[in-house]
Amino acid sequence: MRAKTEGSDATLAIPRAVVTLLRQHKAQHAAEQLAATMRADPGLVFTTSVGTSIEPNRA
């Protein structure tokens, strides 16, 4: 995704532990995608059990 303006583009450092957890989540998510017979794939990081977006009023 591109920044709204060129001046607002920034690199943010995140802890190594967060990177590790996100990579683990990505691998688990991919495995769930492969195992599912019917699952939406909107390209989101965090989804419901059927792959759709998480609605704020259901969190």
GUSESE-538543 format. One record per residue (C-alpha): residue in three letters; x, z, y. Coordinates in pm, 1 decimal, padded with zeros to 6 digits. Layout:
BEGIN
+---------+----------+----------+----------+
| residuo |       xx |       zz |       yy |
+---------+----------+----------+----------+
|     ala |        X |        Z |        Y |
...
+---------+----------+----------+----------+
***
This chain:
BEGIN
+---------+----------+----------+----------+
| residuo |       xx |       zz |       yy |
+---------+----------+----------+----------+
|     met |  00000.0 |  00000.0 |  00000.0 |
|     arg |  00129.9 | -00082.9 |  00342.8 |
|     ala |  00142.2 |  00160.3 |  00633.2 |
|     lys | -00105.1 |  00110.2 |  00914.8 |
|     thr |  00177.8 |  00038.1 |  01158.4 |
|     glu |  00545.7 | -00035.6 |  01101.9 |
|     gly |  00639.6 |  00283.6 |  01285.7 |
|     ser |  00430.1 |  00498.8 |  01053.3 |
|     asp |  00616.1 |  00388.4 |  00739.8 |
|     ala |  00803.4 |  00688.3 |  00595.1 |
|     thr |  00981.4 |  00800.0 |  00279.9 |
|     leu |  00883.5 |  01141.9 |  00151.4 |
|     ala |  01093.8 |  01350.6 | -00082.8 |
|     ile |  00911.8 |  01525.1 | -00365.4 |
|     pro |  01052.8 |  01779.7 | -00608.2 |
|     arg |  01199.0 |  01647.3 | -00934.3 |
|     ala |  00948.4 |  01864.2 | -01126.5 |
|     val |  00659.7 |  01677.0 | -00961.5 |
|     val |  00814.4 |  01342.4 | -01057.7 |
|     thr |  00847.8 |  01464.1 | -01417.3 |
|     leu |  00485.2 |  01578.7 | -01428.7 |
|     leu |  00359.5 |  01252.3 | -01279.5 |
|     arg |  00557.2 |  01050.5 | -01534.9 |
|     gln |  00412.5 |  01261.5 | -01817.7 |
|     his |  00064.0 |  01213.2 | -01676.6 |
|     lys |  00119.7 |  00837.8 | -01650.6 |
|     ala |  00227.6 |  00818.8 | -02015.9 |
|     gln | -00072.1 |  01024.2 | -02130.0 |
|     his | -00304.8 |  00812.8 | -01917.1 |
|     ala | -00163.6 |  00493.0 | -02072.2 |
|     ala | -00211.2 |  00633.2 | -02423.4 |
|     glu | -00571.6 |  00723.4 | -02343.9 |
|     gln | -00629.2 |  00371.0 | -02208.7 |
|     leu | -00504.2 |  00219.8 | -02534.3 |
|     ala | -00712.2 |  00453.3 | -02751.4 |
|     ala | -01037.3 |  00404.2 | -02561.3 |
|     thr | -01290.2 |  00147.9 | -02676.2 |
|     met | -01476.8 |  00143.8 | -02345.0 |
|     arg | -01288.1 |  00268.2 | -02043.4 |
|     ala | -01281.3 |  00157.2 | -01683.6 |
|     asp | -00940.3 |  00076.8 | -01535.3 |
|     pro | -00959.8 |  00091.7 | -01156.3 |
|     gly | -00583.2 |  00155.0 | -01132.1 |
|     leu | -00623.4 |  00517.9 | -01027.9 |
|     val | -00382.6 |  00800.2 | -01108.7 |
|     phe | -00644.1 |  01067.7 | -01178.6 |
|     thr | -00975.0 |  00969.1 | -01339.6 |
|     thr | -01268.4 |  01102.3 | -01536.5 |
|     ser | -01260.1 |  01091.2 | -01917.4 |
|     val | -01402.2 |  00737.5 | -01907.3 |
|     gly | -01156.0 |  00612.1 | -01647.3 |
|     thr | -01376.1 |  00610.8 | -01338.7 |
|     ser | -01291.7 |  00772.7 | -01005.7 |
|     ile | -01343.6 |  01145.6 | -00969.5 |
|     glu | -01630.6 |  01214.9 | -00731.3 |
|     pro | -01560.3 |  01495.1 | -00480.4 |
|     asn | -01900.2 |  01657.5 | -00541.8 |
|     arg | -01816.7 |  01685.6 | -00913.5 |
|     ala | -01470.5 |  01840.5 | -00877.3 |
+---------+----------+----------+----------+
***
